[in-house]
Amino acid sequence: MVTGAYHPEFSAGGLQCRAIARELNGRADFAVLTTATTADLPVHDHVEGVPVTRVHVEPGRRRVTPMFAMAWSLIRLLRRRDLVHVQGFSRKNVIVVMMARAFGRPVIVHLQTARHDEPQTIRAQGRLAWWAFASAAYYIAVSAGLQQRFLEGGLPAERIEQVPNGVDTGRFRPASSDEQQRLRRQLRLPMDRPLVLFVGVMTPDKQPHVLLDAWADAERQRRLGATLVFVGATDPRLFELTDRLAEQMQQRLAAIEGGERVHFVPPTADIDLYYRAADVVVMPSLREGLPNVVLEAMATGLPVIASRLRGSTDTIIEDGVNGRLVEPGDRAGFAAAIADILCEPATAARLGAAARRTVVERYDIGCIAERWLAVYDQVLSR
């Protein structure tokens, strides 16, 4: 498996690969090749019994050296592997496909990120990028929306399958009232206030500033006394951003009534603890593939308020049944939804219970792992 970051660093693809490798332990022999921005992480490592090879990169800098390191690592790894599974599309896909072809190994590309993994975007990167993308043996799309974009790009329907992201429903589980209080104490969060949670990278696509404005509106209009917690990376170098969105939001807090109740938390391996400490999760993104945040929060039995994204969130959440959907960028809509859930505990409990059932029935990691394995068997049998 080739991914952009792997434990102890964070990426949606890396987290999904780790969960699948754990689930299929003994039934498939995995190795991971990943880029890493933390300089002191070892090049060769094992995580939960899976060999991990890291290629170190410097955020914000493009250098040839990491590509040579990746090529050399692929030579070593491909000798003992039957296929290559790449999470998403980036510049490294070119060298991965070249090396896989040299060794006669099929490549599976996992389409997981809206816009970035869409054919229209990849074509714009030039002929070499398009060749690397279009020559894969098979594709997995995490959502109906990404599958549709693939077909609109003129690629063959027989080479793609929709397999959603999976969730460890044992790790992401509801908390009792006592456990919620204990976790808030452990995480140094307010004990006696409703807690609104955002989880994700602080980028314009994720729209955290829309949530900040909506929360401020709800506080001013309904006097909720709620705490707002943002958990996620804020360093723009890691995501090639030109604006410093998190920094701008923090600077605004002094002018917002209740701004002292807004907290920013770095990425954490213990994100499940924050879910169990929360009362509601809000995801105001402009675009998503199939957001793990929504699935994890729903598995935890939380009411989720998410942007209505066609072919993505609207395939998970039925508005008013197992969560709430709001049009992207609708500040007033998010404010009203936050206030309604925090002011109506019975409604919040009903939505959370239905959310948990949805994930257990449709997105449990055990079922999703079986589908990954079936794709591997299908590709290798050709």
Phi, psi and omega per residue, in radians:
M1 nan 2.353 3.115
V2 -2.006 2.184 -3.079
T3 -2.517 2.882 -3.039
G4 -1.364 -0.429 3.083
A5 -2.815 2.564 -3.094
Y6 -2.476 2.730 -3.071
H7 -0.779 2.315 0.218
P8 -1.554 0.039 3.023
E9 -1.433 2.975 -2.966
F10 -2.119 2.385 2.869
S11 -2.764 2.659 -3.139
A12 -1.053 -0.744 3.130
G13 -1.143 -0.728 3.127
G14 -1.108 -0.699 3.111
L15 -1.140 -0.682 3.129
Q16 -1.194 -0.713 3.102
C17 -1.076 -0.734 -3.131
R18 -1.099 -0.758 -3.130
A19 -1.142 -0.707 3.136
I20 -1.176 -0.755 3.135
A21 -1.063 -0.675 3.109
R22 -1.144 -0.714 -3.078
E23 -1.235 -0.618 -3.077
L24 -1.721 0.286 3.136
N25 -0.946 2.205 -3.127
G26 1.589 -0.236 -3.130
R27 -1.934 -0.322 3.056
A28 -2.528 2.478 -3.093
D29 -1.730 1.738 -3.059
F30 -1.637 2.606 2.867
A31 -2.402 2.589 -3.077
V32 -2.059 2.319 2.966
L33 -2.025 2.156 -3.024
T34 -2.469 2.710 2.944
T35 -1.540 2.688 -3.115
A36 -2.489 2.432 3.119
T37 -1.787 -0.179 3.112
T38 -1.536 1.982 -2.954
A39 -1.135 -0.524 -3.034
D40 -1.580 0.087 3.036
L41 -1.282 2.427 -3.108
P42 -1.166 2.575 3.093
V43 -1.159 -0.759 3.136
H44 -1.972 2.212 -2.993
D45 -2.612 3.007 2.968
H46 -2.289 2.312 3.070
V47 -2.139 1.981 -3.114
E48 0.916 0.701 3.096
G49 1.483 -0.081 -3.138
V50 -1.688 2.178 3.098
P51 -1.174 2.306 -3.105
V52 -2.159 2.217 3.049
T53 -1.952 2.226 -3.097
R54 -1.941 2.384 2.989
V55 -1.885 2.014 -3.052
H56 -1.389 2.345 3.107
V57 -2.251 2.738 3.098
E58 -1.826 2.156 -3.124
P59 -0.984 2.342 3.069
G60 1.431 -0.033 -3.129
R61 -2.132 2.388 3.105
R62 -1.883 2.025 -3.110
R63 -2.277 2.676 -3.121
V64 -1.328 -0.524 -3.046
T65 -0.922 -0.817 3.131
P66 -1.037 -0.546 3.127
M67 -1.180 -0.692 3.069
F68 -1.128 -0.705 3.125
A69 -1.105 -0.685 3.133
M70 -1.187 -0.709 3.127
A71 -1.095 -0.773 3.133
W72 -1.119 -0.705 3.120
S73 -1.128 -0.672 3.122
L74 -1.149 -0.660 3.096
I75 -1.018 -0.762 -3.124
R76 -1.196 -0.713 -3.031
L77 -1.398 -0.670 -3.014
L78 -1.197 -0.371 3.111
R79 -1.081 -0.449 -3.038
R80 -2.049 0.294 -3.108
R81 -2.230 2.643 -3.086
D82 -1.607 -0.509 -3.135
L83 -2.671 2.936 3.136
V84 -2.099 2.256 3.112
H85 -2.007 1.968 -3.075
V86 -1.839 2.204 3.099
Q87 -1.457 1.863 3.083
G88 1.336 -3.093 -3.132
F89 -2.128 2.312 3.044
S90 -2.679 -3.047 -3.108
R91 -1.034 -0.536 -3.094
K92 -1.177 -0.313 -3.139
N93 -1.063 -0.535 -3.108
V94 -1.101 -0.893 -3.130
I95 -1.175 -0.608 3.119
V96 -1.093 -0.806 -3.116
V97 -1.167 -0.730 3.115
M98 -1.013 -0.838 -3.098
M99 -1.207 -0.684 3.123
A100 -1.089 -0.696 3.107
R101 -1.138 -0.677 3.141
A102 -1.084 -0.551 -3.134
F103 -1.711 0.033 3.125
G104 1.202 0.581 -3.115
R105 -1.847 2.287 3.092
P106 -1.233 2.625 3.141
V107 -2.013 2.294 3.001
I108 -1.890 2.233 3.100
V109 -1.846 2.207 -3.111
H110 -1.704 1.909 -3.135
L111 -1.460 1.983 -3.017
Q112 -2.279 -0.292 -3.037
T113 -2.090 2.136 3.101
A114 -1.029 2.490 -3.097
R115 1.280 -1.032 -3.057
H116 -1.069 -0.637 -3.080
D117 -1.766 0.321 -3.119
E118 -1.681 2.474 -3.103
P119 -0.937 -0.667 -3.101
Q120 -1.068 -0.682 3.118
T121 -1.241 -0.717 -3.073
I122 -1.227 -0.648 3.076
R123 -0.986 -0.660 -3.093
A124 -1.190 -0.222 -3.125
Q125 -1.509 -0.046 3.066
G126 1.971 2.973 -3.042
R127 -1.126 -0.681 -3.101
L128 -1.156 -0.739 3.102
A129 -1.096 -0.748 -3.133
W130 -1.150 -0.696 3.086
W131 -1.027 -0.797 -3.127
A132 -1.083 -0.665 -3.129
F133 -1.289 -0.862 -2.997
A134 -1.281 -0.297 -3.077
S135 -1.605 0.096 3.091
A136 -1.131 2.648 3.134
A137 -1.293 -0.560 -3.046
Y138 -2.781 2.806 -3.115
Y139 -2.350 2.504 2.992
I140 -2.038 2.198 3.066
A141 -1.864 2.315 -3.106
V142 -1.385 -0.203 -3.091
S143 -2.554 2.834 3.096
A144 -1.112 -0.613 -3.141
G145 -1.097 -0.790 3.131
L146 -1.190 -0.619 3.077
Q147 -1.120 -0.714 3.135
Q148 -1.137 -0.724 3.103
R149 -1.089 -0.647 3.094
F150 -1.053 -0.839 -3.126
L151 -1.171 -0.637 3.092
E152 -1.146 -0.381 3.099
G153 -1.394 0.058 3.078
G154 1.447 0.279 -3.132
L155 -1.624 2.693 -2.964
P156 -1.268 2.362 -3.119
A157 -1.120 -0.486 -3.093
E158 -1.320 -0.069 -3.122
R159 -1.908 0.260 3.130
I160 -2.403 2.573 3.094
E161 -2.445 2.475 3.107
Q162 -1.590 2.082 3.063
V163 -2.309 1.987 -3.078
P164 -1.240 2.892 3.006
N165 -1.138 2.676 3.136
G166 -1.983 2.786 -3.105
V167 -2.267 2.382 3.000
D168 -1.332 1.719 -3.035
T169 -1.334 -0.094 2.996
G170 -1.452 -0.741 3.090
R171 -1.256 -0.816 3.136
F172 -1.625 1.696 -3.014
R173 -2.438 2.765 3.129
P174 -1.127 2.672 3.102
A175 -1.909 2.537 2.990
S176 -1.299 2.924 3.117
S177 -1.057 -0.714 3.140
D178 -1.135 -0.731 3.138
E179 -1.162 -0.684 3.115
Q180 -1.041 -0.757 3.125
Q181 -1.150 -0.733 3.129
R182 -1.091 -0.720 3.141
L183 -1.175 -0.668 3.104
R184 -1.093 -0.684 3.083
R185 -1.118 -0.768 -3.125
Q186 -1.120 -0.680 -3.099
L187 -1.554 0.023 3.133
R188 1.041 0.814 3.071
L189 -1.904 2.712 -3.125
P190 -0.991 2.393 -3.067
M191 -1.469 -0.519 -2.911
D192 -2.004 0.374 -3.134
R193 -2.225 2.581 3.005
P194 -1.057 2.557 -3.063
L195 -2.128 2.089 3.095
V196 -1.777 2.274 -3.002
L197 -2.119 2.372 2.967
F198 -2.081 2.348 3.091
V199 -2.253 2.134 3.117
G200 2.751 2.949 3.085
V201 -1.207 2.461 -3.072
M202 -1.472 1.375 -3.120
T203 -2.156 2.819 3.099
P204 -1.019 -0.595 3.120
D205 -1.110 -0.582 -3.123
K206 -1.404 -0.298 3.023
Q207 1.025 0.730 3.103
P208 -1.099 -0.494 3.133
H209 -1.167 -0.533 3.070
V210 -1.145 -0.717 3.092
L211 -1.126 -0.737 3.123
L212 -1.024 -0.788 3.131
D213 -1.150 -0.723 -3.137
A214 -1.147 -0.741 3.097
W215 -1.063 -0.767 3.128
A216 -1.083 -0.706 3.100
D217 -1.114 -0.793 -3.138
A218 -1.091 -0.673 3.118
E219 -1.142 -0.756 -3.112
R220 -1.183 -0.661 -3.062
Q221 -1.469 -0.604 -3.001
R222 -2.051 -0.105 3.123
R223 0.921 0.999 -3.060
L224 -1.343 -0.509 -3.076
G225 1.196 0.467 -3.031
A226 -1.488 2.686 3.009
T227 -1.716 2.449 3.110
L228 -2.006 2.184 -3.106
V229 -2.115 2.177 3.034
F230 -1.819 2.095 3.078
V231 -1.976 2.054 3.123
G232 2.829 2.908 -3.107
A233 -1.196 2.470 -3.120
T234 -2.111 -0.099 -3.071
D235 -1.371 1.945 -3.079
P236 -1.142 -0.369 3.133
R237 -1.106 -0.512 -3.071
L238 -1.285 -0.317 -3.025
F239 -2.253 0.319 3.055
E240 0.949 0.796 3.120
L241 -1.657 2.613 3.065
T242 -1.720 -0.342 3.124
D243 -1.879 2.729 3.123
R244 -1.903 1.399 -2.991
L245 -1.114 -0.818 -3.117
A246 -1.081 -0.726 3.132
E247 -1.104 -0.727 3.114
Q248 -1.112 -0.699 3.115
M249 -1.127 -0.744 -3.137
Q250 -1.114 -0.637 3.124
Q251 -1.152 -0.453 -3.112
R252 -1.411 -0.266 -2.984
L253 -1.069 -0.583 -3.117
A254 -1.090 -0.474 -3.110
A255 -1.623 -0.031 -3.109
I256 -1.795 2.253 3.090
E257 -1.072 2.196 -3.095
G258 1.427 0.215 -3.096
G259 -1.023 -0.410 3.116
E260 -1.210 -0.190 3.121
R261 -1.675 0.238 3.079
V262 -1.826 2.195 -3.066
H263 -2.130 2.487 3.064
F264 -2.002 2.191 -3.055
V265 -2.123 2.334 3.109
P266 -1.130 2.859 3.060
P267 -0.960 2.519 -3.069
T268 -2.470 2.521 3.054
A269 -1.266 -0.253 -3.096
D270 -1.775 0.686 -3.083
I271 -1.089 -0.480 3.115
D272 -1.056 -0.520 3.119
L273 -1.182 -0.660 3.130
Y274 -1.192 -0.678 3.071
Y275 -1.035 -0.822 -3.069
R276 -1.231 -0.314 3.082
A277 -1.506 -0.213 -2.996
A278 -1.601 2.921 3.048
D279 -1.879 -0.509 3.135
V280 -2.712 2.536 3.076
V281 -1.991 2.377 -3.134
V282 -2.125 2.273 3.087
M283 -2.212 1.715 -3.042
P284 -1.662 0.496 -2.989
S285 -1.051 2.695 3.007
L286 -1.436 -0.556 -3.135
R287 -2.656 2.599 3.112
E288 -2.680 2.738 2.933
G289 -1.387 -1.511 2.956
L290 -2.431 1.755 -2.891
P291 -1.191 2.122 3.049
N292 -1.047 -0.607 -3.116
V293 -1.001 -0.793 3.140
V294 -1.100 -0.801 -3.114
L295 -1.135 -0.745 -3.133
E296 -1.139 -0.756 3.126
A297 -1.136 -0.725 3.109
M298 -1.118 -0.705 3.101
A299 -1.077 -0.516 3.123
T300 -1.354 -0.066 3.124
G301 1.423 0.433 -3.124
L302 -1.705 2.551 2.921
P303 -1.221 2.349 -3.114
V304 -2.043 2.349 3.013
I305 -1.934 2.077 -3.055
A306 -2.323 2.724 2.983
S307 -1.094 2.473 3.068
R308 -1.392 1.811 -3.107
L309 -2.019 2.075 -3.058
R310 -1.103 2.284 3.139
G311 1.344 0.131 -3.133
S312 -2.324 -1.645 -3.079
T313 -1.138 -0.507 -3.122
D314 -1.303 -0.126 3.026
T315 -1.576 -0.222 3.139
I316 -1.790 -0.827 -3.011
I317 -1.821 2.275 2.935
E318 -1.793 2.013 -2.991
D319 -0.981 2.199 3.109
G320 1.470 -0.096 -3.135
V321 -1.859 -0.969 3.122
N322 -2.245 0.386 3.127
G323 2.828 -2.989 3.121
R324 -2.235 2.450 3.077
L325 -2.047 2.356 -3.131
V326 -2.286 2.510 3.132
E327 -1.090 2.432 -3.118
P328 -0.951 2.357 3.107
G329 1.380 0.007 -3.107
D330 -1.424 1.523 -3.090
R331 -1.004 -0.793 -3.132
A332 -1.152 -0.656 3.130
G333 -1.140 -0.725 3.092
F334 -1.162 -0.720 3.125
A335 -1.050 -0.777 -3.132
A336 -1.140 -0.721 -3.129
A337 -1.146 -0.722 3.103
I338 -1.066 -0.831 -3.119
A339 -1.114 -0.743 -3.121
D340 -1.062 -0.782 -3.097
I341 -1.192 -0.753 -3.096
L342 -1.253 -0.428 -3.130
C343 -1.625 -0.139 -3.100
E344 -2.241 1.422 -3.084
P345 -0.987 -0.618 -3.128
A346 -1.155 -0.713 3.101
T347 -1.141 -0.744 3.123
A348 -1.052 -0.750 -3.135
A349 -1.145 -0.704 -3.140
R350 -1.140 -0.797 3.138
L351 -1.113 -0.725 -3.122
G352 -1.139 -0.710 3.128
A353 -1.146 -0.723 3.110
A354 -1.173 -0.617 3.104
A355 -1.098 -0.784 3.119
R356 -1.042 -0.765 3.134
R357 -1.075 -0.714 -3.133
T358 -1.020 -0.814 -3.082
V359 -1.231 -0.737 3.138
V360 -1.055 -0.704 -3.072
E361 -1.362 -0.546 -2.962
R362 -2.091 -0.365 -2.978
Y363 -2.264 0.262 3.127
D364 -1.063 2.414 -3.022
I365 -1.053 -0.548 3.135
G366 -1.068 -0.792 3.127
C367 -1.183 -0.693 -3.123
I368 -1.193 -0.651 3.106
A369 -1.073 -0.687 3.107
E370 -1.076 -0.618 -3.139
R371 -1.259 -0.631 3.021
W372 -1.047 -0.812 -3.108
L373 -1.092 -0.681 3.109
A374 -1.116 -0.655 3.084
V375 -1.132 -0.761 3.111
Y376 -1.017 -0.808 -3.137
D377 -1.086 -0.711 -3.126
Q378 -1.124 -0.774 -3.118
V379 -1.157 -0.734 -3.094
L380 -1.273 -0.390 -3.127
S381 -1.408 -0.205 -3.104
R382 -1.285 nan nan
